[in-house]
Amino acid sequence: MNAQELKAKSPDELRDQLVALKKEAFNLRFQQATGQLENTARMRAVRRDVARVKTVLNQKAAEAAN
């Protein structure tokens, strides 16, 4: 997922995606705690995706405020 794809989405779609990513991050943390996590790099990718979505949401909110 890149920033260009995110910028094309509506704020509602971005919020839905943020919720889904946070759920995935929770599940990954749970798997790591129980020793079932196989792909540790996925945790980093999800964390960065969350940051990207939040950044685009904040940019859209700033544009709407102007």
A tleap script that builds the chain and sets N, CA, C and O, in Angstrom:
source leaprc.protein.ff14SB
mol = sequence {
  NMET ASN ALA GLN GLU LEU LYS ALA LYS SER
  PRO ASP GLU LEU ARG ASP GLN LEU VAL ALA
  LEU LYS LYS GLU ALA PHE ASN LEU ARG PHE
  GLN GLN ALA THR GLY GLN LEU GLU ASN THR
  ALA ARG MET ARG ALA VAL ARG ARG ASP VAL
  ALA ARG VAL LYS THR VAL LEU ASN GLN LYS
  ALA ALA GLU ALA ALA CASN
}
set mol.1.N position { 0.849 -1.168 0.000 }
set mol.1.CA position { 0.000 0.000 0.000 }
set mol.1.C position { 0.900 1.238 0.000 }
set mol.1.O position { 1.825 1.350 0.805 }
set mol.2.N position { 0.611 2.158 -0.914 }
set mol.2.CA position { 1.396 3.383 -0.944 }
set mol.2.C position { 0.495 4.596 -0.736 }
set mol.2.O position { -0.731 4.490 -0.741 }
set mol.3.N position { 1.125 5.735 -0.556 }
set mol.3.CA position { 0.384 6.951 -0.226 }
set mol.3.C position { -0.538 7.381 -1.366 }
set mol.3.O position { -1.603 7.946 -1.115 }
set mol.4.N position { -0.149 7.125 -2.600 }
set mol.4.CA position { -0.987 7.518 -3.737 }
set mol.4.C position { -2.315 6.767 -3.714 }
set mol.4.O position { -3.365 7.348 -3.986 }
set mol.5.N position { -2.266 5.488 -3.392 }
set mol.5.CA position { -3.501 4.695 -3.303 }
set mol.5.C position { -4.392 5.239 -2.187 }
set mol.5.O position { -5.614 5.302 -2.328 }
set mol.6.N position { -3.772 5.625 -1.091 }
set mol.6.CA position { -4.541 6.116 0.057 }
set mol.6.C position { -5.172 7.478 -0.231 }
set mol.6.O position { -6.297 7.744 0.193 }
set mol.7.N position { -4.463 8.324 -0.936 }
set mol.7.CA position { -4.980 9.663 -1.228 }
set mol.7.C position { -6.225 9.606 -2.114 }
set mol.7.O position { -7.044 10.525 -2.104 }
set mol.8.N position { -6.360 8.524 -2.876 }
set mol.8.CA position { -7.518 8.376 -3.761 }
set mol.8.C position { -8.760 7.930 -3.004 }
set mol.8.O position { -9.864 7.996 -3.542 }
set mol.9.N position { -8.600 7.481 -1.776 }
set mol.9.CA position { -9.738 6.972 -1.008 }
set mol.9.C position { -10.412 8.092 -0.221 }
set mol.9.O position { -9.816 9.132 0.058 }
set mol.10.N position { -11.668 7.846 0.124 }
set mol.10.CA position { -12.412 8.821 0.926 }
set mol.10.C position { -12.023 8.676 2.402 }
set mol.10.O position { -11.498 7.639 2.805 }
set mol.11.N position { -12.278 9.706 3.198 }
set mol.11.CA position { -11.962 9.605 4.630 }
set mol.11.C position { -12.663 8.426 5.320 }
set mol.11.O position { -12.086 7.807 6.213 }
set mol.12.N position { -13.884 8.116 4.921 }
set mol.12.CA position { -14.576 6.976 5.529 }
set mol.12.C position { -13.873 5.667 5.210 }
set mol.12.O position { -13.723 4.805 6.076 }
set mol.13.N position { -13.445 5.524 3.962 }
set mol.13.CA position { -12.712 4.318 3.576 }
set mol.13.C position { -11.394 4.220 4.337 }
set mol.13.O position { -10.979 3.130 4.729 }
set mol.14.N position { -10.743 5.354 4.544 }
set mol.14.CA position { -9.479 5.363 5.277 }
set mol.14.C position { -9.694 4.970 6.737 }
set mol.14.O position { -8.889 4.237 7.310 }
set mol.15.N position { -10.780 5.458 7.337 }
set mol.15.CA position { -11.061 5.093 8.732 }
set mol.15.C position { -11.339 3.598 8.855 }
set mol.15.O position { -10.894 2.952 9.804 }
set mol.16.N position { -12.084 3.048 7.882 }
set mol.16.CA position { -12.357 1.607 7.889 }
set mol.16.C position { -11.062 0.817 7.760 }
set mol.16.O position { -10.874 -0.195 8.436 }
set mol.17.N position { -10.178 1.279 6.897 }
set mol.17.CA position { -8.910 0.591 6.705 }
set mol.17.C position { -8.051 0.699 7.961 }
set mol.17.O position { -7.342 -0.245 8.311 }
set mol.18.N position { -8.112 1.833 8.632 }
set mol.18.CA position { -7.356 2.022 9.871 }
set mol.18.C position { -7.820 1.039 10.935 }
set mol.18.O position { -7.002 0.449 11.641 }
set mol.19.N position { -9.130 0.864 11.050 }
set mol.19.CA position { -9.671 -0.091 12.021 }
set mol.19.C position { -9.187 -1.505 11.692 }
set mol.19.O position { -8.787 -2.253 12.584 }
set mol.20.N position { -9.225 -1.861 10.419 }
set mol.20.CA position { -8.793 -3.203 10.009 }
set mol.20.C position { -7.307 -3.412 10.305 }
set mol.20.O position { -6.907 -4.486 10.754 }
set mol.21.N position { -6.495 -2.389 10.055 }
set mol.21.CA position { -5.064 -2.507 10.315 }
set mol.21.C position { -4.775 -2.623 11.803 }
set mol.21.O position { -3.886 -3.370 12.210 }
set mol.22.N position { -5.523 -1.885 12.614 }
set mol.22.CA position { -5.317 -1.973 14.059 }
set mol.22.C position { -5.710 -3.344 14.591 }
set mol.22.O position { -5.068 -3.868 15.501 }
set mol.23.N position { -6.767 -3.928 14.024 }
set mol.23.CA position { -7.149 -5.288 14.418 }
set mol.23.C position { -6.062 -6.280 14.039 }
set mol.23.O position { -5.736 -7.186 14.806 }
set mol.24.N position { -5.505 -6.099 12.845 }
set mol.24.CA position { -4.438 -6.991 12.404 }
set mol.24.C position { -3.215 -6.846 13.303 }
set mol.24.O position { -2.577 -7.839 13.653 }
set mol.25.N position { -2.888 -5.618 13.676 }
set mol.25.CA position { -1.746 -5.390 14.566 }
set mol.25.C position { -1.974 -6.064 15.917 }
set mol.25.O position { -1.054 -6.655 16.483 }
set mol.26.N position { -3.175 -5.977 16.420 }
set mol.26.CA position { -3.500 -6.639 17.683 }
set mol.26.C position { -3.311 -8.145 17.568 }
set mol.26.O position { -2.713 -8.775 18.440 }
set mol.27.N position { -3.829 -8.718 16.476 }
set mol.27.CA position { -3.696 -10.160 16.284 }
set mol.27.C position { -2.240 -10.567 16.145 }
set mol.27.O position { -1.839 -11.615 16.652 }
set mol.28.N position { -1.444 -9.752 15.465 }
set mol.28.CA position { -0.027 -10.064 15.323 }
set mol.28.C position { 0.691 -10.007 16.671 }
set mol.28.O position { 1.537 -10.854 16.961 }
set mol.29.N position { 0.356 -9.012 17.495 }
set mol.29.CA position { 0.965 -8.942 18.830 }
set mol.29.C position { 0.582 -10.155 19.662 }
set mol.29.O position { 1.405 -10.688 20.406 }
set mol.30.N position { -0.657 -10.587 19.540 }
set mol.30.CA position { -1.126 -11.756 20.277 }
set mol.30.C position { -0.374 -13.006 19.812 }
set mol.30.O position { 0.047 -13.824 20.630 }
set mol.31.N position { -0.209 -13.143 18.504 }
set mol.31.CA position { 0.524 -14.296 17.973 }
set mol.31.C position { 1.977 -14.281 18.439 }
set mol.31.O position { 2.545 -15.329 18.745 }
set mol.32.N position { 2.576 -13.091 18.491 }
set mol.32.CA position { 3.961 -13.007 18.939 }
set mol.32.C position { 4.083 -13.413 20.407 }
set mol.32.O position { 5.033 -14.096 20.789 }
set mol.33.N position { 3.136 -12.996 21.214 }
set mol.33.CA position { 3.177 -13.304 22.641 }
set mol.33.C position { 3.023 -14.804 22.890 }
set mol.33.O position { 3.577 -15.338 23.851 }
set mol.34.N position { 2.276 -15.477 22.028 }
set mol.34.CA position { 2.066 -16.916 22.214 }
set mol.34.C position { 3.067 -17.749 21.418 }
set mol.34.O position { 3.011 -18.979 21.445 }
set mol.35.N position { 3.981 -17.090 20.712 }
set mol.35.CA position { 5.002 -17.811 19.962 }
set mol.35.C position { 4.524 -18.398 18.651 }
set mol.35.O position { 5.176 -19.293 18.112 }
set mol.36.N position { 3.409 -17.926 18.120 }
set mol.36.CA position { 2.860 -18.469 16.885 }
set mol.36.C position { 3.163 -17.603 15.665 }
set mol.36.O position { 2.808 -17.972 14.545 }
set mol.37.N position { 3.808 -16.468 15.866 }
set mol.37.CA position { 4.058 -15.543 14.762 }
set mol.37.C position { 5.202 -16.063 13.897 }
set mol.37.O position { 6.306 -16.303 14.386 }
set mol.38.N position { 4.922 -16.234 12.602 }
set mol.38.CA position { 5.939 -16.735 11.681 }
set mol.38.C position { 6.594 -15.602 10.901 }
set mol.38.O position { 7.810 -15.605 10.708 }
set mol.39.N position { 5.798 -14.633 10.451 }
set mol.39.CA position { 6.323 -13.539 9.637 }
set mol.39.C position { 6.441 -12.282 10.494 }
set mol.39.O position { 5.502 -11.490 10.579 }
set mol.40.N position { 7.592 -12.106 11.125 }
set mol.40.CA position { 7.766 -10.968 12.025 }
set mol.40.C position { 7.818 -9.644 11.279 }
set mol.40.O position { 7.521 -8.598 11.857 }
set mol.41.N position { 8.189 -9.671 10.009 }
set mol.41.CA position { 8.267 -8.435 9.225 }
set mol.41.C position { 6.883 -7.837 9.003 }
set mol.41.O position { 6.760 -6.640 8.745 }
set mol.42.N position { 5.846 -8.653 9.101 }
set mol.42.CA position { 4.484 -8.150 8.887 }
set mol.42.C position { 4.111 -7.124 9.958 }
set mol.42.O position { 3.368 -6.183 9.679 }
set mol.43.N position { 4.622 -7.297 11.181 }
set mol.43.CA position { 4.316 -6.334 12.251 }
set mol.43.C position { 4.807 -4.942 11.866 }
set mol.43.O position { 4.098 -3.952 12.047 }
set mol.44.N position { 6.008 -4.879 11.342 }
set mol.44.CA position { 6.573 -3.593 10.935 }
set mol.44.C position { 5.777 -2.984 9.785 }
set mol.44.O position { 5.512 -1.782 9.770 }
set mol.45.N position { 5.399 -3.819 8.827 }
set mol.45.CA position { 4.640 -3.330 7.677 }
set mol.45.C position { 3.280 -2.781 8.104 }
set mol.45.O position { 2.843 -1.742 7.609 }
set mol.46.N position { 2.614 -3.476 9.018 }
set mol.46.CA position { 1.304 -3.021 9.486 }
set mol.46.C position { 1.436 -1.703 10.248 }
set mol.46.O position { 0.618 -0.798 10.084 }
set mol.47.N position { 2.466 -1.605 11.078 }
set mol.47.CA position { 2.687 -0.371 11.832 }
set mol.47.C position { 2.896 0.809 10.882 }
set mol.47.O position { 2.376 1.901 11.113 }
set mol.48.N position { 3.649 0.584 9.830 }
set mol.48.CA position { 3.911 1.656 8.867 }
set mol.48.C position { 2.667 1.986 8.052 }
set mol.48.O position { 2.436 3.145 7.708 }
set mol.49.N position { 1.870 0.970 7.745 }
set mol.49.CA position { 0.617 1.218 7.026 }
set mol.49.C position { -0.330 2.064 7.877 }
set mol.49.O position { -1.003 2.957 7.363 }
set mol.50.N position { -0.379 1.779 9.184 }
set mol.50.CA position { -1.207 2.575 10.097 }
set mol.50.C position { -0.740 4.030 10.060 }
set mol.50.O position { -1.556 4.950 10.006 }
set mol.51.N position { 0.557 4.226 10.090 }
set mol.51.CA position { 1.100 5.591 10.063 }
set mol.51.C position { 0.750 6.291 8.748 }
set mol.51.O position { 0.420 7.477 8.743 }
set mol.52.N position { 0.823 5.558 7.637 }
set mol.52.CA position { 0.481 6.149 6.345 }
set mol.52.C position { -0.981 6.580 6.305 }
set mol.52.O position { -1.305 7.675 5.844 }
set mol.53.N position { -1.856 5.712 6.792 }
set mol.53.CA position { -3.287 6.031 6.777 }
set mol.53.C position { -3.556 7.248 7.653 }
set mol.53.O position { -4.309 8.139 7.262 }
set mol.54.N position { -2.949 7.292 8.831 }
set mol.54.CA position { -3.154 8.431 9.720 }
set mol.54.C position { -2.636 9.725 9.090 }
set mol.54.O position { -3.258 10.779 9.224 }
set mol.55.N position { -1.506 9.639 8.409 }
set mol.55.CA position { -0.938 10.819 7.763 }
set mol.55.C position { -1.877 11.347 6.691 }
set mol.55.O position { -2.135 12.549 6.630 }
set mol.56.N position { -2.387 10.469 5.852 }
set mol.56.CA position { -3.284 10.899 4.776 }
set mol.56.C position { -4.585 11.462 5.364 }
set mol.56.O position { -5.119 12.449 4.859 }
set mol.57.N position { -5.089 10.835 6.427 }
set mol.57.CA position { -6.304 11.363 7.081 }
set mol.57.C position { -6.069 12.772 7.597 }
set mol.57.O position { -6.914 13.651 7.429 }
set mol.58.N position { -4.915 12.986 8.228 }
set mol.58.CA position { -4.607 14.318 8.744 }
set mol.58.C position { -4.443 15.330 7.617 }
set mol.58.O position { -4.850 16.483 7.760 }
set mol.59.N position { -3.852 14.913 6.497 }
set mol.59.CA position { -3.713 15.816 5.357 }
set mol.59.C position { -5.070 16.205 4.809 }
set mol.59.O position { -5.305 17.368 4.481 }
set mol.60.N position { -5.969 15.227 4.708 }
set mol.60.CA position { -7.315 15.514 4.202 }
set mol.60.C position { -8.069 16.432 5.158 }
set mol.60.O position { -8.813 17.307 4.715 }
set mol.61.N position { -7.887 16.244 6.457 }
set mol.61.CA position { -8.553 17.099 7.433 }
set mol.61.C position { -8.015 18.533 7.343 }
set mol.61.O position { -8.772 19.495 7.478 }
set mol.62.N position { -6.725 18.665 7.117 }
set mol.62.CA position { -6.128 20.002 6.988 }
set mol.62.C position { -6.632 20.701 5.725 }
set mol.62.O position { -6.888 21.905 5.739 }
set mol.63.N position { -6.774 19.949 4.641 }
set mol.63.CA position { -7.289 20.533 3.409 }
set mol.63.C position { -8.738 20.988 3.573 }
set mol.63.O position { -9.136 22.029 3.050 }
set mol.64.N position { -9.517 20.193 4.306 }
set mol.64.CA position { -10.925 20.534 4.513 }
set mol.64.C position { -11.068 21.768 5.407 }
set mol.64.O position { -12.028 22.527 5.272 }
set mol.65.N position { -10.116 21.963 6.315 }
set mol.65.CA position { -10.182 23.096 7.224 }
set mol.65.C position { -9.859 24.409 6.510 }
set mol.65.O position { -10.266 25.478 6.963 }
set mol.66.N position { -9.140 24.333 5.413 }
set mol.66.CA position { -8.766 25.561 4.690 }
set mol.66.C position { -9.836 26.039 3.779 }
set mol.66.O position { -9.666 27.056 3.107 }
savepdb mol mol.pdb
quit
